[in-house]
């Protein structure tokens, strides 16, 4: 019965947001920033594969100029290339909108699995896990991100949940797959996965105190790998890949110039940000500060930015935190 209800909830979510997103696009309510940009990048990649003109791979028009540039001059999110096969069926941005809804909807399975594992000794665990999955599907910031056009980083919400779930059940291969998918959704996601690796390392270390050296080393290998891969990806993104394609540093670096950290953090928009981000779940996240710290890098990026939209739950900037 629980599995049936889960499937029904997810199906309703996917159907509703797929229809909503597609109708919004068809009624010309979608935006060039960013659905148009994302579609152009995927479409040109599709043409690159189809014609063999690889100069068009992830090519877009400069959002602030007339020149053609590579998408990785703006953001390092090569996850977009994975949508190319769907464009061979029909080269339409509708694929981006529908798949985004599907991936976010399926994230409820990860939430259900995490809850089942953590609360496995609790009475009525299946019902409780179902409620957590429902809360995920009804979470306003996640729904807003789903509604606002398409962004590759939005998919990281589900990818990170599945990465964490498969780590919990010791399926490290699948956890690593979702780590990679998370990393290639945007350049800074590696900061959060690195923090997740630190959390995994601490938990594994505590659990393995009674184990012998070889057994302990085996359990710590995966968290260490997560940290190293994440840090290397972030470093390559910010100091090699983006500067190479852009010919300069990351465009968003100007958002953090001449900042007074104290006055920037303690401002009205910060309070509103936490109220709308944590309030829908009754501020329950505050009762688990260790898990909340995993998202600390993303909090810092959003809170210190001079771009106010990054503290608005209507957009995609909360996706890594969710």
C-alpha positions in Angstrom: 0.0 0.0 0.0 2.8 2.4 0.9 4.6 1.7 -2.4 1.4 2.4 -4.3 0.9 5.7 -2.5 4.5 6.7 -3.1 4.2 5.9 -6.8 0.9 7.8 -7.0 2.3 10.9 -5.2 5.4 11.0 -7.4 3.3 10.5 -10.6 1.0 13.4 -9.6 3.9 15.6 -8.9 5.6 14.8 -12.2 2.4 15.1 -14.3 1.5 18.5 -12.7 4.8 20.2 -13.0 5.5 18.8 -16.5 2.2 20.1 -17.7 2.6 23.4 -15.9 6.2 24.0 -17.2 5.3 23.1 -20.8 2.2 25.3 -20.8 4.2 28.1 -19.3 6.7 27.8 -22.1 4.0 27.5 -24.8 2.2 30.6 -23.4 5.5 32.5 -23.8 6.0 33.0 -20.1 9.5 31.3 -20.1 12.6 33.4 -20.2 15.8 33.7 -22.3 17.5 33.7 -18.9 17.7 30.8 -18.5 15.6 28.4 -20.6 16.7 30.0 -23.8 20.3 29.7 -22.9 20.1 26.1 -21.8 18.1 25.1 -24.9 20.6 26.8 -27.2 23.4 25.0 -25.5 21.7 21.6 -25.8 20.5 22.3 -29.4 23.9 23.3 -30.6 25.4 20.2 -29.0 22.8 18.1 -30.8 23.8 19.7 -34.1 27.5 19.1 -33.2 26.8 15.4 -32.8 24.5 15.3 -35.9 26.8 17.1 -38.3 30.3 16.5 -36.8 30.9 20.2 -36.3 32.3 20.0 -32.8 32.8 23.7 -32.5 29.1 23.9 -31.8 29.3 21.6 -28.8 27.8 23.5 -25.8 27.9 26.7 -27.9 25.7 29.6 -26.8 25.4 33.2 -27.7 27.1 35.4 -25.0 24.2 36.5 -22.7 25.7 40.0 -22.5 27.1 40.3 -26.1 26.8 39.2 -29.7 29.6 36.6 -29.8 29.3 32.9 -29.8 30.9 31.3 -26.7 31.1 28.0 -25.0 28.7 27.4 -22.2 31.6 26.6 -19.9 32.8 30.2 -20.2 29.8 31.0 -18.0 29.1 27.9 -15.9 30.7 24.5 -15.9 27.6 22.4 -16.2 28.4 19.8 -18.9 25.4 17.8 -17.6 23.5 19.6 -20.4 25.2 17.3 -22.9 23.3 14.3 -21.5 20.1 15.8 -23.0 21.4 15.6 -26.5 19.9 12.1 -27.3 16.4 13.4 -26.6 16.9 16.1 -29.2 17.3 13.4 -31.8 13.7 12.5 -31.1 12.6 16.2 -31.2 14.9 19.2 -30.8 12.6 21.0 -28.3 13.2 22.6 -24.9 10.1 20.7 -23.7 12.5 17.8 -23.0 14.4 19.9 -20.5 11.2 20.9 -18.7 9.7 17.4 -18.5 12.9 15.6 -17.5 13.5 18.2 -14.8 10.1 17.5 -13.3 10.8 13.7 -13.6 14.2 13.9 -11.9 12.9 16.1 -9.0 9.8 13.9 -8.6 11.9 10.7 -8.4 14.0 12.4 -5.6 11.1 11.4 -3.3 12.2 7.8 -3.6 15.6 8.8 -2.2 14.0 10.7 0.7 11.8 7.7 1.5 14.9 5.4 1.4 16.9 7.6 3.6 14.1 7.8 6.2 13.6 4.1 6.0 17.2 3.4 6.7 17.7 6.0 9.5 14.4 5.1 11.3 14.5 1.3 10.5 14.0 0.5 14.2 11.0 2.9 14.5 7.4 1.7 14.7 5.4 2.5 11.5 8.6 3.5 9.7 7.1 3.1 6.3 4.3 5.5 7.1 6.7 8.0 8.6 9.0 7.8 5.6 6.0 8.3 3.3 5.3 11.6 5.2 8.8 12.7 4.7 8.6 12.0 1.0 5.4 13.9 0.8 7.0 16.9 2.6 9.8 16.8 0.0 7.3 16.9 -2.9 5.4 19.8 -1.2 8.5 21.8 -0.3 8.0 25.3 -1.8 11.6 26.2 -2.7 12.0 22.9 -4.6 8.7 23.5 -6.5 9.7 27.1 -7.3 13.0 25.9 -8.7 11.1 23.3 -10.8 8.7 26.0 -12.0 11.3 28.6 -13.0 12.4 27.4 -16.4 15.2 24.9 -16.5 18.7 24.8 -14.9 21.0 21.8 -14.8 21.8 22.5 -11.1 18.2 22.0 -10.2 18.7 18.3 -10.9 21.4 18.2 -8.2 18.6 18.2 -5.6 17.7 14.6 -6.4 21.3 13.6 -7.4 22.6 14.6 -4.0 19.8 12.8 -2.2 20.5 9.6 -4.1 24.2 9.9 -3.5 23.5 10.1 0.2 21.0 7.3 0.2 23.3 4.8 -1.7 26.1 5.7 0.7 23.9 4.9 3.6 23.1 1.4 2.2 26.8 0.9 1.3 26.2 0.9 -2.5 29.3 3.0 -3.2 29.2 2.5 -7.0 25.8 4.0 -7.4 26.6 6.7 -4.8 29.7 7.6 -6.9 27.6 7.8 -10.1 25.3 10.3 -8.4 28.3 12.2 -7.1 29.5 12.7 -10.7 26.1 13.7 -11.9 25.9 16.2 -9.1 29.4 17.6 -9.9 28.7 18.2 -13.6 25.5 20.1 -12.8 27.4 23.2 -11.8 30.9 24.2 -10.8 30.4 24.9 -7.1 28.4 21.8 -6.3 31.7 20.1 -5.5 32.0 22.3 -2.4 28.8 20.7 -1.0 29.8 17.2 -2.0 33.2 17.7 -0.3 31.4 18.7 2.9 29.3 15.6 2.5 32.5 13.6 2.2 33.8 15.1 5.4 30.5 14.1 7.1 30.8 10.6 5.7 34.4 10.3 6.8 33.5 11.4 10.4 30.6 9.0 10.6 32.6 6.1 9.1 35.5 6.8 11.4 33.2 6.7 14.5 31.6 3.4 13.4 34.9 1.8 12.5 36.8 2.3 15.8 36.4 -1.3 16.7 37.5 -2.6 13.3 41.0 -3.7 12.4 43.2 -1.5 10.2 42.4 -3.1 6.8 38.7 -3.1 7.5 38.7 0.5 8.7 40.7 1.7 5.6 38.2 0.0 3.3 35.3 1.9 4.9 37.1 5.2 4.8 38.2 4.9 1.2 34.9 6.1 -0.3 34.5 9.3 1.8 38.1 10.2 1.0 37.5 9.6 -2.7 34.4 11.9 -2.5 36.4 14.7 -0.9 39.3 14.4 -3.4 37.2 14.2 -6.5 35.0 17.1 -5.3 37.9 19.4 -4.5 39.7 18.6 -7.7 36.6 19.3 -9.8 36.0 22.7 -8.1 39.6 23.7 -8.5 39.6 22.7 -12.2 36.3 24.5 -12.8 37.3 27.8 -11.2 41.0 27.9 -12.1 41.3 26.0 -15.4 38.1 25.2 -17.3 36.1 28.5 -16.9 39.1 30.8 -17.3 40.2 28.8 -20.4 36.8 29.2 -22.2 36.2 32.7 -20.8 39.6 34.2 -21.1 39.1 35.7 -17.6 38.1 34.7 -14.1 34.5 33.6 -13.3 32.0 36.3 -14.2 30.3 36.0 -10.7 33.5 36.9 -8.9 32.5 40.5 -9.0 29.5 39.8 -6.8 31.9 39.3 -3.9 34.1 42.3 -4.2 34.5 44.8 -1.3 32.2 42.9 1.0 31.9 43.6 4.7 31.1 40.1 5.9 29.4 41.0 9.1 27.0 43.7 7.7 26.4 41.5 4.6 25.4 38.5 6.6 23.2 40.3 9.1 20.8 42.0 6.8 17.1 41.8 6.3 17.4 39.7 3.1 19.3 37.0 5.1 16.5 36.7 7.7 13.9 36.5 5.0 16.0 33.9 3.2 16.2 31.6 6.2 12.5 32.2 7.0 11.3 31.1 3.5 13.9 28.3 3.1 13.5 26.6 6.5 10.1 27.8 7.6 8.0 25.5 5.3 9.4 22.5 7.2 8.9 24.1 10.6 12.6 24.8 11.1 13.2 21.2 11.8 16.6 21.4 10.0 17.9 23.4 13.0 17.6 20.3 15.1 20.2 18.6 13.0 23.0 21.2 12.7 25.6 18.7 11.6 23.6 17.8 8.5 22.8 21.5 7.9 26.6 22.2 7.8 26.9 20.0 4.7 25.2 22.9 2.8 27.4 25.6 4.5 29.4 26.4 1.3 26.2 27.0 -0.7 24.8 29.1 2.2 28.0 31.2 2.1 27.9 31.7 -1.7 24.2 32.8 -1.6 24.4 35.0 1.6 27.6 36.9 0.7 26.6 37.6 -2.9 25.6 41.1 -4.0 23.1 39.5 -6.3 19.9 39.6 -4.3 18.2 37.0 -6.5 20.5 34.4 -4.9 18.6 34.8 -1.7 15.2 34.4 -3.3 13.6 31.0 -3.2 11.7 31.7 -6.4 14.8 30.9 -8.4 17.2 28.0 -8.7 19.8 29.1 -6.2 18.5 27.0 -3.4 18.7 23.7 -5.3 21.9 22.4 -3.8 20.7 23.2 -0.3 17.4 21.5 -0.5 
